[in-house]
Amino acid sequence: MAEKTIPRPRQVSLLGGVIMGGSLFVVLLTFDQMASLGSIEAQESAARLIAEPPTSGLGLSVDDVQSILRVLCLVAGGAAAASTILGWQVLRRARSARLALSILAPVLLVAGLSTSGFLAAVVVAAIVMLWLQPARDWFAGVAAPSPQVARRDPSQPDPFGPSTHTATSYVPPAERTTPTAPTAPDQAPQAPQAPDAPRYDQPAHQPAPLYGGHRQGPAPTSRPPQVLAAAVATIVTSTLVAGFVALGVLFVAGDRTAFEDEVASEIGSNAAYEDLDPSLLADVAIGMLVVFAIWAVVAVVLAVLTLRGSNGARITLVVSAIGAALASLLGILVIAPLLVTAACVAVAVLLLRRESAAWFTRR
């Protein structure tokens, strides 16, 4: 069964354009902000920021402020890039894209403060308006009522026009007679016929034809190639990440002393990190690697459930792919982060396409 085509409201077209255009500008602003970090103007700005309350009591240095700004810029750039892609899918009536945008909205609003917070706020406001009318009815598949002018049937009399009844004299009820049709003298009046009684020798409806002893149902729909490609990309990428992460855990846990010595030498070369404990950093590294390994295994399970037609698994996998893309942009996934980012973006785009959404809706 083909999906019903409903005209897109002009408000939705405007909101989609605002989301894509605003997110694209946020991406450009993040690149500009990151390029300016380390300059004299940026250091003076950071010094003024930490000298005034409420940040004056946090004990931050200029390098700490610039590091925080760099992380926020990366997060804002990743969230804005994902919002640009999801904004295009929203124009194609992808409900899952609207849900993913709603999840990204708080991240974009907070991280967008590192650039121009106004543009990020505009994008978030447009995302919120996607849940209001008439966008809500359009995503639900309800067509907006078209205004039509009621037209009077010319064959019917105008109730507000002049009266067309002719004046007649009043006849008392007792003198009123009902005209009867003349009957022939040789024909007796026929008795009124009873209405046709329902016949029980035929069924009210004909059953569907049987083929091979089974009633024929709707033709099964095949899995779109976009869903298959997204699942395969998820399984391959997650397996590679899990393998490399497992090697990292074995390396850190197997020769922990050498790892701590290497961390200590790096800390000693930078005075800003001299208060850090190498043993604590080793524990944090092992914990993060274990979390990423579990994340990769969960992504493989979600990909298998997505292949079996689970719409909830598809939405969860899209959110997981967007989160992994943001994590790889931050440099947390040091194992080929650009490859992981490209794979995650491809998975999110493929699963949010109209063909994929329609297949999950029909199941």
C-alpha positions in Angstrom: 0.0 0.0 0.0 1.5 3.3 -1.1 1.9 6.0 1.5 -0.6 8.7 1.2 0.7 12.0 -0.2 -0.3 15.0 1.8 0.6 18.6 0.8 3.3 20.0 3.0 2.2 23.2 4.9 4.1 26.3 4.1 5.0 26.6 7.8 6.8 23.3 7.7 8.8 24.3 4.6 9.8 27.5 6.4 10.8 25.7 9.6 12.9 23.1 7.6 14.7 25.9 5.8 15.4 27.7 9.1 16.8 24.5 10.6 19.0 23.7 7.7 20.2 27.2 7.1 20.7 28.0 10.8 22.6 24.8 11.4 24.8 25.4 8.4 25.8 28.8 9.7 26.4 27.3 13.2 28.9 24.8 11.6 30.7 27.7 9.8 30.8 29.7 13.1 32.3 26.8 15.0 35.1 26.5 12.4 35.8 30.3 12.7 35.7 30.1 16.5 38.1 27.1 16.7 40.5 28.9 14.3 40.6 32.0 16.6 41.4 30.0 19.7 44.9 30.6 20.9 45.0 34.1 19.5 45.8 37.2 21.6 42.1 38.4 21.4 40.8 35.0 22.5 43.2 34.9 25.5 42.2 38.4 26.5 38.5 37.4 26.3 39.1 34.3 28.4 41.1 36.4 31.0 38.2 38.8 31.2 35.7 35.9 31.6 37.5 34.3 34.5 38.1 37.7 36.2 34.4 38.4 36.5 31.8 36.6 38.6 30.4 33.9 38.6 33.3 32.3 36.8 35.9 34.0 39.0 35.3 31.5 41.8 35.7 28.4 39.7 39.5 28.4 39.7 39.8 28.2 35.9 42.8 29.3 33.9 42.9 30.8 30.4 44.0 27.4 29.0 41.1 25.7 30.7 38.6 28.2 29.2 40.0 27.7 25.7 39.9 23.9 26.1 36.2 24.0 27.2 35.4 26.3 24.2 37.2 23.9 21.9 35.1 21.0 23.2 31.9 23.0 23.0 32.7 24.0 19.4 33.2 20.4 18.4 30.0 19.4 20.0 28.1 22.3 18.5 29.6 21.6 15.0 28.6 17.9 15.2 25.1 18.6 16.4 24.6 21.3 13.8 25.9 19.0 11.0 23.4 16.3 12.1 20.6 18.9 12.3 21.3 20.0 8.7 20.8 16.4 7.5 17.8 15.8 9.7 16.2 19.1 8.6 16.2 17.8 5.0 14.6 14.5 6.2 11.9 16.5 8.1 10.8 18.1 4.8 10.1 14.6 3.6 7.8 13.9 6.6 10.1 11.7 8.5 8.8 11.5 12.0 12.0 9.8 13.3 14.0 12.8 12.0 11.8 15.1 14.0 12.3 13.0 17.1 16.1 12.9 16.5 16.1 16.7 16.2 14.2 17.0 19.5 16.9 15.0 21.2 19.7 17.1 19.6 18.0 20.4 20.5 19.3 20.7 24.1 22.8 19.7 23.1 22.8 22.3 20.3 21.4 25.0 22.5 24.1 24.5 25.2 27.0 23.9 22.9 25.9 26.7 20.6 26.8 29.2 23.4 30.4 28.8 22.3 29.6 30.5 19.0 26.7 32.8 18.3 24.0 31.6 20.7 21.3 33.5 18.8 21.5 31.2 15.8 21.5 28.0 17.9 18.4 29.4 19.8 16.6 30.1 16.5 17.3 26.5 15.3 16.0 25.1 18.6 12.9 27.3 18.4 12.2 26.0 14.8 12.6 22.4 16.1 10.0 23.1 18.9 7.5 24.5 16.4 7.6 21.2 14.5 5.5 19.8 17.3 2.8 22.5 16.9 0.0 22.9 14.4 -0.2 22.6 11.4 3.1 20.6 11.5 1.8 18.1 14.0 -1.2 17.1 11.8 1.1 16.8 8.8 3.5 14.5 10.5 0.5 12.4 11.8 -0.8 12.1 8.2 -3.9 14.3 8.6 -4.5 16.6 5.7 -5.3 20.2 6.6 -8.9 21.2 5.7 -9.0 23.4 2.6 -11.3 26.5 2.9 -14.3 26.1 0.6 -17.1 28.6 0.0 -20.5 27.0 0.4 -22.5 27.3 -2.8 -26.3 27.1 -2.9 -27.9 24.7 -5.2 -29.8 26.8 -7.8 -32.6 24.2 -8.0 -33.4 24.8 -4.3 -35.4 27.9 -3.3 -33.6 30.7 -1.6 -34.7 30.7 2.0 -34.0 34.5 2.2 -35.6 35.4 -1.1 -39.2 36.4 -1.8 -41.9 33.9 -1.1 -43.1 31.8 -4.1 -46.1 30.2 -2.5 -49.6 31.1 -3.9 -52.3 32.2 -1.6 -54.9 29.5 -1.0 -58.1 29.5 1.1 -58.1 27.7 4.4 -59.8 24.2 4.3 -60.8 22.7 7.7 -59.2 19.3 8.5 -62.6 17.6 8.5 -63.3 18.5 4.9 -59.9 17.5 3.6 -59.9 14.5 1.3 -57.0 12.3 0.2 -57.0 11.7 -3.6 -56.9 8.1 -4.6 -55.8 6.6 -7.9 -58.7 5.3 -10.0 -58.9 1.5 -10.3 -60.4 -0.5 -13.1 -63.7 -2.2 -12.2 -62.5 -5.6 -13.2 -59.3 -5.4 -11.1 -59.3 -5.9 -7.3 -57.1 -3.7 -5.3 -53.8 -5.4 -4.7 -52.5 -5.9 -1.2 -49.4 -4.1 -0.4 -46.3 -6.2 -0.8 -44.1 -6.8 2.1 -40.5 -5.7 1.8 -38.1 -8.3 0.5 -37.0 -10.5 3.4 -33.3 -11.2 3.6 -32.2 -14.3 1.9 -30.1 -16.7 3.9 -29.1 -18.9 1.1 -26.3 -16.6 0.1 -23.6 -15.1 2.4 -23.5 -11.4 3.0 -20.0 -11.2 1.6 -17.9 -13.4 -0.5 -14.7 -14.6 1.3 -11.4 -14.0 -0.2 -10.3 -16.7 -2.7 -8.3 -19.5 -1.3 -5.0 -20.5 -2.8 -3.4 -23.7 -1.6 -5.8 -23.9 1.3 -4.9 -20.4 2.7 -6.7 -17.1 2.3 -4.6 -14.7 0.3 -3.4 -11.7 2.3 -1.6 -8.6 1.3 1.5 -9.1 -0.7 4.7 -9.0 1.6 6.9 -6.0 1.1 10.7 -6.4 0.6 13.2 -4.8 2.8 14.6 -1.6 1.3 18.3 -1.6 0.4 18.8 1.5 2.5 17.9 -0.5 5.7 20.2 -3.4 4.7 23.1 -1.0 3.9 22.7 0.8 7.2 22.6 -2.4 9.2 25.7 -3.8 7.4 27.6 -0.5 7.9 26.7 -0.6 11.6 27.7 -4.2 12.1 31.0 -3.8 10.3 32.0 -0.5 11.9 30.9 -1.6 15.4 32.8 -4.9 15.1 36.0 -3.1 14.1 35.6 -0.5 16.9 34.9 -3.3 19.4 38.0 -5.2 18.2 40.4 -2.2 18.4 38.9 -1.2 21.8 39.5 -4.7 23.2 43.1 -4.5 22.0 43.4 -1.1 23.8 42.0 -2.6 27.0 44.5 -5.5 26.8 47.4 -3.1 26.2 46.5 -0.8 29.1 45.6 -3.5 31.6 48.5 -5.8 30.5 51.3 -3.3 30.9 49.8 -0.8 33.2 53.1 0.4 34.6 54.4 1.4 31.2 51.2 3.2 30.4 51.3 5.2 33.6 54.9 6.1 33.0 54.0 7.3 29.5 51.1 9.4 30.9 53.4 10.8 33.7 56.0 11.9 31.1 53.2 13.7 29.1 51.9 15.4 32.2 55.4 16.5 33.2 55.9 18.2 29.8 52.8 20.4 30.4 52.6 22.5 33.6 48.8 22.9 33.2 48.3 19.1 33.9 50.8 18.6 36.7 48.1 18.0 39.3 46.7 15.0 37.5 47.3 11.5 38.8 48.6 8.9 36.2 47.0 6.0 38.0 43.6 7.8 38.0 44.0 8.5 34.3 44.7 4.9 33.6 41.5 3.8 35.4 39.5 6.4 33.5 41.0 5.2 30.2 40.1 1.5 30.9 36.6 2.4 32.0 36.0 4.5 28.8 37.3 1.7 26.6 35.0 -0.8 28.3 32.0 1.5 27.8 32.8 1.9 24.1 33.1 -1.9 23.7 29.7 -2.4 25.3 28.3 0.4 23.1 29.6 -1.3 20.0 28.0 -4.6 21.0 24.7 -2.9 21.7 24.9 -1.2 18.2 25.3 -4.7 16.6 22.2 -6.0 18.4 20.2 -2.9 17.4 21.3 -3.4 13.8 20.1 -7.1 13.8 16.7 -6.0 15.3 16.4 -3.2 12.7 16.9 -5.8 10.0 14.0 -7.7 11.5 11.7 -4.7 11.3 11.8 -3.2 14.8 11.0 0.5 14.5 12.0 1.1 18.1 15.4 -0.4 17.3 15.7 1.8 14.2 15.1 5.0 16.2 17.5 3.9 19.0 20.1 3.1 16.4 19.8 6.5 14.8 20.3 8.2 18.2 23.2 5.9 18.9 24.8 6.7 15.5 24.4 10.5 16.1 26.0 10.1 19.5 28.9 8.1 18.1 29.4 10.7 15.5 29.6 13.4 18.1 32.0 11.3 20.2 34.2 10.7 17.3 34.3 14.4 16.5 35.5 15.0 20.0 38.4 12.7 19.4 37.3 10.3 22.1 37.2 7.4 19.6 40.9 7.6 18.7 40.5 4.6 16.3 40.0 6.2 12.9 37.5 8.8 14.2 36.8 10.2 10.7 35.9 6.7 9.5 33.6 6.3 12.4 32.0 9.7 11.9 31.3 9.0 8.2 29.8 5.6 8.9 27.6 7.0 11.7 26.3 9.8 9.5 25.6 7.4 6.7 23.7 5.1 9.0 21.5 7.9 10.3 20.8 9.2 6.9 19.9 5.8 5.4 17.6 4.9 8.3 15.8 8.3 8.1 15.0 8.1 4.4 11.4 7.9 3.4 11.7 4.4 1.9 13.0 3.1 5.2 10.4 4.8 7.3 7.6 3.6 5.1 8.8 0.0 5.3 8.9 0.1 9.1 5.4 1.8 9.2 3.9 -1.0 7.1 5.2 -3.8 9.4 
